[in-house]
Amino acid sequence: MNAFKPRETLTEQVARHIENLIAFGQLRSGERIYEGAMAKQMDVSHGSIREGLLLLEKRHLVRNVPRKGAFVTPLDEFFVRSLYETLELYLTHTGRKLVRNQQPEDIERLESLYDRMQACFQRNDLMAFLELGIEYTQASLAYADNYFIVSAIDDLWPSAKRCAFVAFQEGGNRVLEDNLLHMSQSISAIRDREEERLAGILHRFALQQCQQVLDAINKRAG
């Protein structure tokens, strides 16, 4: 029997649409989001837009300012460094658990996702590449066994996707190649059950991607 899968609520659909507008640069850093215009564009009520924006505030993409409205969270150096420092802490902690407890089927799933991402890279399908990146991260949380860490990563990932797109816009395929190399090295360390090696790989990648995003932001500002 197939598992019951509830349909995505209207609020979640609204949030996902606005999330993608932000992640892929159609709503810019610091830009105000007008509820009326967005409701008309999406053909939904003001209340649905408002609820979606509240959800996106929890995901760090929107700031709701009393009596002023909703604004896209500024993508500045403080935000970017904070994001990658936090992601590294969480993913290193859960990665160590994966190294200790991994089973053959875990490695098979990670390798399958890696192969699919390589295929997306070959056909230049950025959207699918980023979505599979989310799935890869979720797969690596198999043994996290921590409600707060998993919940926090879920809320941080939209910002990570946003940053990855900014880096890609400036760095092009080199950024995607760096992602694939990171995945390949990580899978190898997990397979060999080498915790410290994996921690080093995650640290170097966090620093590298953080700098790629900052370089892209500075280039735009310049």
Legacy VTK file of the C-alpha trace (Angstrom):
# vtk DataFile Version 3.0
C-alpha trace
ASCII
DATASET POLYDATA
POINTS 222 float
0.000 0.000 0.000
1.336 3.453 -0.889
2.162 5.760 2.029
-0.212 8.676 2.537
1.308 11.919 1.269
-0.692 15.049 2.130
-0.921 17.634 -0.595
1.147 20.770 -0.184
-0.986 23.484 1.428
-1.693 26.765 -0.335
0.560 28.550 2.146
3.413 26.170 1.304
2.812 26.632 -2.437
2.888 30.411 -2.046
6.043 30.204 0.069
7.739 27.907 -2.440
6.929 30.278 -5.329
8.299 33.329 -3.522
11.260 31.284 -2.262
12.227 30.523 -5.867
11.800 34.172 -6.889
14.313 35.067 -4.174
16.650 32.098 -4.673
16.983 32.757 -8.390
17.344 36.515 -8.165
13.975 37.707 -9.445
13.428 39.362 -6.066
16.658 41.081 -5.096
18.488 41.499 -1.795
16.693 44.070 0.370
13.787 44.492 -2.058
10.318 45.088 -0.639
7.676 42.447 -1.385
4.266 44.058 -1.951
1.500 41.771 -0.733
-1.130 43.234 -3.059
0.965 42.897 -6.198
2.074 39.390 -5.248
-1.511 38.317 -4.459
-2.662 39.606 -7.853
0.240 37.934 -9.651
-0.447 34.569 -7.993
-4.259 34.941 -7.943
-4.512 34.230 -4.215
-5.722 36.203 -1.192
-3.645 38.728 0.758
-3.910 36.365 3.738
-2.247 33.538 1.795
0.624 35.827 0.808
0.999 37.012 4.397
1.115 33.440 5.726
3.636 32.468 3.071
5.858 35.418 4.007
5.742 34.414 7.666
6.924 30.938 6.676
9.742 32.452 4.609
10.802 34.572 7.567
11.338 31.328 9.480
13.480 30.180 6.533
15.576 33.375 6.691
14.613 34.637 3.225
12.265 37.432 4.322
12.179 40.044 7.061
8.732 41.229 8.124
9.036 44.764 9.508
6.054 46.060 11.513
4.168 48.898 9.746
6.656 48.798 6.859
6.093 45.448 5.148
8.107 42.451 4.031
11.612 42.696 2.594
13.985 40.174 1.058
16.700 39.403 3.599
19.864 41.307 2.598
22.529 39.048 1.172
25.602 40.639 2.710
28.927 39.412 4.082
27.617 38.922 7.633
24.669 36.824 6.416
26.795 34.681 4.073
29.557 33.981 6.604
26.997 33.178 9.296
25.196 30.774 6.965
28.238 28.746 5.947
29.703 28.662 9.461
26.414 27.274 10.785
25.963 24.769 7.960
29.489 23.482 8.497
28.850 22.944 12.213
25.610 21.042 11.646
26.758 18.987 8.661
30.048 18.023 10.298
28.204 16.830 13.406
25.736 14.741 11.413
28.429 13.615 8.966
30.394 12.038 11.799
27.306 10.031 12.782
26.868 8.928 9.171
30.498 7.770 9.012
30.047 5.655 12.149
26.683 4.136 11.260
26.559 4.021 7.456
25.247 0.913 5.732
25.802 -0.198 2.109
22.398 1.157 1.104
23.375 4.616 2.370
26.452 4.686 0.159
24.386 3.418 -2.782
21.877 6.252 -2.349
24.573 8.933 -2.106
26.353 7.544 -5.171
23.069 7.442 -7.097
22.401 11.080 -6.286
25.954 11.974 -7.285
25.475 10.238 -10.650
22.180 12.065 -11.226
23.802 15.400 -10.402
26.604 14.638 -12.835
23.967 14.002 -15.516
22.306 17.336 -14.707
25.681 19.039 -15.015
26.268 17.439 -18.417
22.928 18.684 -19.769
23.283 22.073 -18.035
20.127 21.655 -15.924
20.901 23.972 -13.004
17.461 23.802 -11.384
17.518 20.006 -11.184
21.151 20.100 -10.002
20.240 22.336 -7.056
17.155 20.303 -6.147
19.224 17.109 -6.141
21.733 18.916 -3.935
18.946 19.344 -1.385
18.069 15.649 -1.673
21.747 14.732 -1.222
21.928 16.783 1.972
18.749 15.172 3.282
20.185 11.719 2.521
23.325 12.579 4.474
21.148 13.236 7.538
20.102 9.588 7.746
21.602 9.153 11.219
21.338 12.700 12.500
18.860 11.602 15.181
18.372 15.210 16.264
15.097 17.041 15.670
16.566 20.511 16.098
19.504 20.013 13.730
17.359 18.502 10.970
14.768 21.267 11.374
17.457 23.961 11.350
19.077 22.596 8.182
15.680 22.475 6.468
15.222 26.169 7.268
18.763 27.090 6.208
18.762 25.212 2.920
16.721 27.800 0.917
19.397 30.385 1.760
22.108 27.919 0.740
20.324 27.424 -2.591
20.102 31.191 -3.006
23.827 31.571 -2.339
24.714 28.695 -4.669
22.818 30.391 -7.499
24.602 33.704 -6.872
27.951 31.916 -6.992
26.957 30.072 -10.175
25.923 33.284 -11.931
29.447 34.623 -11.535
31.539 31.440 -11.448
29.615 29.338 -13.958
30.323 25.643 -14.366
33.420 25.830 -12.169
31.115 26.202 -9.145
29.151 23.099 -10.128
32.378 21.172 -10.713
33.528 22.159 -7.213
30.248 20.812 -5.816
30.671 17.507 -7.618
34.281 17.166 -6.461
33.204 17.857 -2.885
30.499 15.178 -3.129
32.894 12.620 -4.595
35.474 13.234 -1.856
32.808 13.155 0.875
31.347 9.851 -0.322
34.833 8.336 -0.383
35.504 9.471 3.200
32.126 8.162 4.376
32.687 4.811 2.653
36.124 4.511 4.295
34.689 5.557 7.682
37.208 8.395 8.075
35.606 11.006 10.330
38.454 13.511 10.421
38.944 13.350 6.674
35.249 14.081 6.146
35.378 16.968 8.640
38.317 18.455 6.722
36.502 18.107 3.389
33.399 19.832 4.778
35.498 22.626 6.299
37.390 23.339 3.074
34.216 23.252 0.991
32.357 25.619 3.346
35.232 28.111 3.149
35.469 27.748 -0.624
31.771 28.201 -1.340
31.450 31.033 1.162
34.267 32.876 -0.620
32.737 32.211 -4.042
29.473 33.810 -2.893
31.284 36.799 -1.346
33.326 37.300 -4.519
30.126 37.282 -6.565
28.435 39.794 -4.253
31.480 42.097 -4.308
31.698 41.867 -8.085
28.064 42.921 -8.398
28.578 45.792 -5.972
31.641 46.912 -7.886
LINES 1 223
222 0 1 2 3 4 5 6 7 8 9 10 11 12 13 14 15 16 17 18 19 20 21 22 23 24 25 26 27 28 29 30 31 32 33 34 35 36 37 38 39 40 41 42 43 44 45 46 47 48 49 50 51 52 53 54 55 56 57 58 59 60 61 62 63 64 65 66 67 68 69 70 71 72 73 74 75 76 77 78 79 80 81 82 83 84 85 86 87 88 89 90 91 92 93 94 95 96 97 98 99 100 101 102 103 104 105 106 107 108 109 110 111 112 113 114 115 116 117 118 119 120 121 122 123 124 125 126 127 128 129 130 131 132 133 134 135 136 137 138 139 140 141 142 143 144 145 146 147 148 149 150 151 152 153 154 155 156 157 158 159 160 161 162 163 164 165 166 167 168 169 170 171 172 173 174 175 176 177 178 179 180 181 182 183 184 185 186 187 188 189 190 191 192 193 194 195 196 197 198 199 200 201 202 203 204 205 206 207 208 209 210 211 212 213 214 215 216 217 218 219 220 221
